Amino acid sequence: MVVGIKGRWKMPFGYFLGKADAQTLSNSVADAIDFLRVEEGHPDFQGSEKTTEFIRKLDTLFDMCNSKNPIARYSKSRIDESNLEQKIEQFHNLSNYLKELIDVEGQPLVLGRRKTPFLGFMMTAMSLCQISRELLKRPNEPLNYLLTIRFSQDHLETLFSPLRRKGGWNNNPNVLQLKWSLRSLLMKNGVTASSCANSVEIDDTSCIVRKDLPLSKEALKLTTAYTQLIANPSIYHNKALYYIAGFICRKICKAIKCTPCDTHLHQKCQTWKEIQMLLLYTAKTKED
């Protein structure tokens, strides 16, 4: 969903189904159209050269804006110092191609009513050119290579999709509605976009819960102290355990009517082995 800001209100003015776009604007679709036009001579596909050219250029631009594999080739390859200028030139050529597209009335598409996707692609290409040059050419600790998928906002779109679904597809939730939607996502299955939503999950990145964060220093100190207390219990630790065990035994004795069980619960054991043998003896006695 593309959202425009007017005053204090968010006004949606464009929806795009990501799965349909990715499947339609692909090289395989362009190859199928060329096959029907050239090999089969189908009359409905005559004069479709410009259509296949448009599909291939959009597919190339989409791949360049979503490179995710460092060892991929061609349009899906990473951006590094060796191919930086070539990638920038490709971005400029594709941007100029989008700028020159016109509708049936001769008006440029970037100036028409449906200019949003074309302007978005052009702005994305310009931004990637600038940030790639800055990150790869900077004097202090330059990057070895750049994957453009790292600049994607698909994770946020996937997060906003279930948030809107929890709120009845409300585009303007208030604070309480957002609070209850987040709580519902945390208590149930996390962030999972609908199969019919206009967003596509590309990996298992979590936008709400971070499980890979290291413990803070305070938490690490508490964990270390707790581990040492378990390994070397003090007299106060033992007294606390005796109190807790006594409370549990008293509650259990009120509920059971087995005399041997009541006796064994109050019997003092020194080791875990003795406790295990005592439990086995109690179970065997009840079976007999």
VMD Tcl script that draws the C-alpha trace (Angstrom):
set ca {
  {0.00 0.00 0.00}
  {1.23 3.47 -0.90}
  {0.13 6.11 1.61}
  {0.08 9.86 1.15}
  {0.09 12.38 3.99}
  {-2.43 15.20 3.97}
  {-2.63 17.22 7.15}
  {-2.91 14.81 10.05}
  {-4.50 11.98 8.10}
  {-2.95 9.16 6.10}
  {-4.74 8.76 2.79}
  {-4.10 5.50 0.84}
  {-4.01 6.15 -2.89}
  {-2.44 3.01 -4.31}
  {-2.41 -0.74 -3.65}
  {-0.01 -3.21 -5.23}
  {-0.21 -6.98 -4.94}
  {3.42 -8.04 -4.56}
  {2.96 -11.67 -5.60}
  {1.09 -10.76 -8.79}
  {3.68 -8.15 -9.78}
  {6.60 -10.54 -9.21}
  {4.96 -13.30 -11.28}
  {3.77 -11.09 -14.15}
  {6.84 -8.89 -14.71}
  {9.38 -11.70 -15.16}
  {11.61 -12.92 -17.96}
  {9.66 -16.18 -18.24}
  {6.49 -14.24 -19.13}
  {8.41 -12.23 -21.74}
  {9.85 -15.47 -23.20}
  {6.36 -16.96 -23.41}
  {5.04 -13.89 -25.26}
  {7.99 -13.99 -27.69}
  {7.39 -17.70 -28.30}
  {3.72 -17.14 -29.13}
  {4.59 -14.23 -31.43}
  {7.64 -15.65 -33.24}
  {7.36 -19.43 -33.14}
  {3.60 -19.90 -33.13}
  {2.68 -16.76 -35.04}
  {-0.34 -16.17 -32.84}
  {-2.29 -13.17 -34.15}
  {-3.15 -11.86 -30.67}
  {0.54 -11.41 -29.82}
  {1.72 -9.62 -32.95}
  {3.35 -6.26 -32.20}
  {4.20 -7.17 -28.60}
  {7.91 -6.35 -28.88}
  {7.62 -3.24 -26.73}
  {5.65 -5.18 -24.11}
  {8.35 -7.81 -23.71}
  {11.01 -5.09 -23.63}
  {9.11 -3.35 -20.82}
  {8.75 -6.61 -18.87}
  {12.44 -7.49 -19.18}
  {13.63 -4.04 -18.14}
  {11.30 -3.97 -15.12}
  {12.42 -7.46 -14.14}
  {16.07 -6.41 -14.40}
  {15.45 -3.31 -12.31}
  {13.58 -5.33 -9.69}
  {16.43 -7.87 -9.46}
  {19.02 -5.11 -9.12}
  {17.02 -3.55 -6.27}
  {16.68 -6.90 -4.45}
  {20.07 -8.61 -4.70}
  {20.42 -11.01 -1.77}
  {23.09 -13.57 -2.73}
  {26.78 -12.50 -2.64}
  {27.71 -15.06 -5.32}
  {24.79 -14.42 -7.70}
  {25.47 -13.27 -11.25}
  {24.06 -10.89 -13.86}
  {21.32 -8.53 -12.62}
  {21.10 -10.28 -9.23}
  {24.80 -9.86 -8.48}
  {26.10 -7.84 -5.55}
  {27.47 -4.32 -5.87}
  {31.19 -4.01 -5.20}
  {34.03 -1.76 -6.26}
  {34.68 -3.71 -9.46}
  {31.17 -3.31 -10.90}
  {30.04 -0.12 -9.14}
  {30.22 2.15 -12.19}
  {28.57 -0.48 -14.38}
  {25.68 -0.85 -11.92}
  {25.26 2.92 -11.69}
  {25.14 3.17 -15.48}
  {22.49 0.43 -15.60}
  {20.42 2.23 -12.98}
  {20.62 5.47 -14.98}
  {19.66 3.75 -18.24}
  {16.66 2.06 -16.65}
  {15.58 5.32 -15.00}
  {15.77 7.13 -18.33}
  {13.73 4.34 -19.93}
  {10.98 4.78 -17.33}
  {11.10 8.54 -17.82}
  {10.52 8.18 -21.58}
  {7.47 5.91 -21.31}
  {4.23 7.49 -22.59}
  {0.57 6.45 -22.58}
  {-1.81 6.17 -25.55}
  {-2.43 9.92 -25.44}
  {1.28 10.77 -25.61}
  {1.59 11.94 -22.00}
  {4.65 10.71 -20.03}
  {3.70 8.11 -17.43}
  {5.75 9.88 -14.77}
  {3.37 12.84 -15.12}
  {0.10 10.91 -15.34}
  {-2.33 9.69 -12.71}
  {-0.51 6.35 -12.36}
  {2.94 7.78 -11.87}
  {3.54 6.33 -8.38}
  {5.31 3.02 -9.26}
  {7.48 4.63 -11.94}
  {8.58 7.49 -9.71}
  {9.19 4.99 -6.91}
  {11.50 2.87 -9.07}
  {13.38 5.94 -10.27}
  {13.86 7.31 -6.75}
  {14.99 3.89 -5.52}
  {17.54 3.62 -8.34}
  {18.93 7.10 -7.61}
  {19.14 6.37 -3.89}
  {20.96 3.07 -4.43}
  {23.48 4.75 -6.73}
  {24.29 7.42 -4.17}
  {24.44 5.19 -1.10}
  {26.47 2.52 -2.92}
  {29.09 5.07 -3.89}
  {29.24 6.44 -0.35}
  {29.54 3.04 1.38}
  {32.02 1.51 -1.06}
  {34.20 4.59 -1.60}
  {34.34 6.05 1.91}
  {37.88 6.46 3.32}
  {37.18 4.85 6.71}
  {36.25 1.15 6.71}
  {34.56 0.88 3.29}
  {32.28 -2.09 2.66}
  {33.56 -5.00 0.57}
  {30.23 -5.37 -1.21}
  {26.61 -4.30 -0.91}
  {23.38 -6.32 -1.09}
  {20.46 -4.10 -2.02}
  {17.93 -6.34 -0.24}
  {19.24 -4.85 3.02}
  {17.47 -1.60 2.16}
  {14.13 -3.30 1.60}
  {11.07 -2.35 3.66}
  {9.32 -5.69 3.15}
  {9.76 -6.55 6.83}
  {7.85 -3.43 7.83}
  {5.15 -4.12 5.26}
  {4.81 -7.67 6.59}
  {4.51 -6.25 10.12}
  {1.92 -3.63 9.16}
  {-0.19 -6.17 7.28}
  {-1.15 -8.28 10.37}
  {-1.47 -5.09 12.41}
  {-4.09 -3.81 9.97}
  {-5.77 -7.22 9.94}
  {-6.00 -7.28 13.75}
  {-7.60 -3.84 13.70}
  {-10.24 -4.67 11.10}
  {-8.12 -3.34 8.21}
  {-8.05 0.10 9.78}
  {-5.43 2.37 8.18}
  {-5.49 4.86 11.07}
  {-5.38 2.97 14.39}
  {-5.24 4.90 17.62}
  {-2.85 4.15 20.48}
  {-5.08 1.58 22.20}
  {-5.83 -0.26 18.96}
  {-2.13 -0.47 18.11}
  {-1.36 -1.64 21.66}
  {-3.90 -4.47 21.55}
  {-2.82 -5.50 18.05}
  {0.83 -5.78 19.14}
  {-0.19 -7.70 22.26}
  {-2.25 -10.08 20.17}
  {0.69 -10.72 17.82}
  {3.03 -11.38 20.73}
  {0.61 -13.73 22.51}
  {-0.30 -15.76 19.42}
  {1.74 -16.62 16.33}
  {3.89 -13.52 15.92}
  {4.09 -11.60 12.65}
  {2.62 -13.62 9.79}
  {1.19 -11.86 6.76}
  {-1.96 -13.11 5.09}
  {-1.59 -15.07 1.86}
  {-3.87 -12.51 0.17}
  {-2.07 -9.44 1.53}
  {0.00 -7.05 -0.56}
  {3.28 -8.14 1.06}
  {5.59 -11.11 0.59}
  {7.79 -12.67 3.30}
  {11.36 -13.00 2.08}
  {12.99 -14.53 5.17}
  {12.33 -15.32 8.85}
  {13.31 -11.91 10.20}
  {11.36 -10.95 13.34}
  {10.24 -7.32 13.71}
  {8.94 -7.54 17.30}
  {10.92 -10.16 19.25}
  {14.71 -10.27 19.14}
  {15.98 -13.66 20.29}
  {19.59 -13.15 19.22}
  {20.36 -10.18 21.46}
  {23.13 -10.86 24.01}
  {22.44 -10.52 27.70}
  {23.19 -7.19 29.28}
  {25.95 -6.92 31.86}
  {23.47 -6.74 34.73}
  {21.58 -9.80 33.50}
  {24.87 -11.64 33.01}
  {25.90 -10.84 36.59}
  {22.58 -12.09 37.95}
  {22.83 -15.28 35.89}
  {26.37 -15.93 37.12}
  {25.40 -15.30 40.74}
  {22.41 -17.62 40.43}
  {24.57 -20.39 38.92}
  {27.11 -20.07 41.73}
  {24.32 -20.19 44.33}
  {23.00 -23.45 42.90}
  {26.48 -25.01 42.77}
  {27.48 -23.86 46.29}
  {24.32 -23.43 48.39}
  {24.60 -21.57 51.66}
  {22.81 -22.29 54.94}
  {20.24 -19.60 54.12}
  {19.61 -21.24 50.78}
  {18.98 -24.60 52.46}
  {16.64 -23.04 55.03}
  {14.61 -21.45 52.24}
  {14.36 -24.79 50.44}
  {13.27 -26.49 53.68}
  {10.54 -23.91 54.14}
  {9.29 -24.31 50.56}
  {9.40 -28.12 50.77}
  {7.54 -28.08 54.08}
  {4.81 -25.90 52.65}
  {4.40 -28.26 49.68}
  {4.30 -31.34 51.92}
  {1.64 -29.79 54.14}
  {-0.57 -29.01 51.15}
  {-0.12 -32.51 49.71}
  {-0.85 -34.23 53.03}
  {-4.20 -32.45 53.21}
  {-5.18 -33.84 49.82}
  {-3.96 -37.48 50.00}
  {-5.25 -40.31 52.19}
  {-2.31 -42.69 51.79}
  {-0.58 -43.31 55.13}
  {2.75 -44.59 53.64}
  {2.87 -41.59 51.31}
  {2.31 -39.22 54.22}
  {5.09 -40.94 56.17}
  {7.57 -40.84 53.31}
  {6.87 -37.17 52.64}
  {8.05 -36.32 56.14}
  {11.09 -38.59 55.99}
  {14.45 -36.81 55.77}
  {16.73 -37.67 52.84}
  {20.33 -36.62 52.35}
  {20.85 -37.18 48.62}
  {18.83 -37.18 45.41}
  {19.47 -40.94 45.14}
  {17.66 -41.52 48.42}
  {14.74 -39.39 47.26}
  {14.51 -41.38 44.01}
  {14.56 -44.72 45.83}
  {11.94 -43.45 48.27}
  {9.61 -42.43 45.44}
  {10.06 -45.81 43.73}
  {9.31 -47.62 47.00}
  {6.18 -45.52 47.51}
  {4.93 -46.25 44.00}
  {5.59 -49.98 44.40}
  {3.80 -50.03 47.77}
  {0.70 -48.40 46.23}
  {0.67 -50.98 43.41}
  {0.84 -53.86 45.91}
}
mol new
graphics top color blue
foreach p $ca { graphics top sphere $p radius 0.5 }
foreach p [lrange $ca 0 end-1] q [lrange $ca 1 end] { graphics top cylinder $p $q radius 0.2 }
display resetview
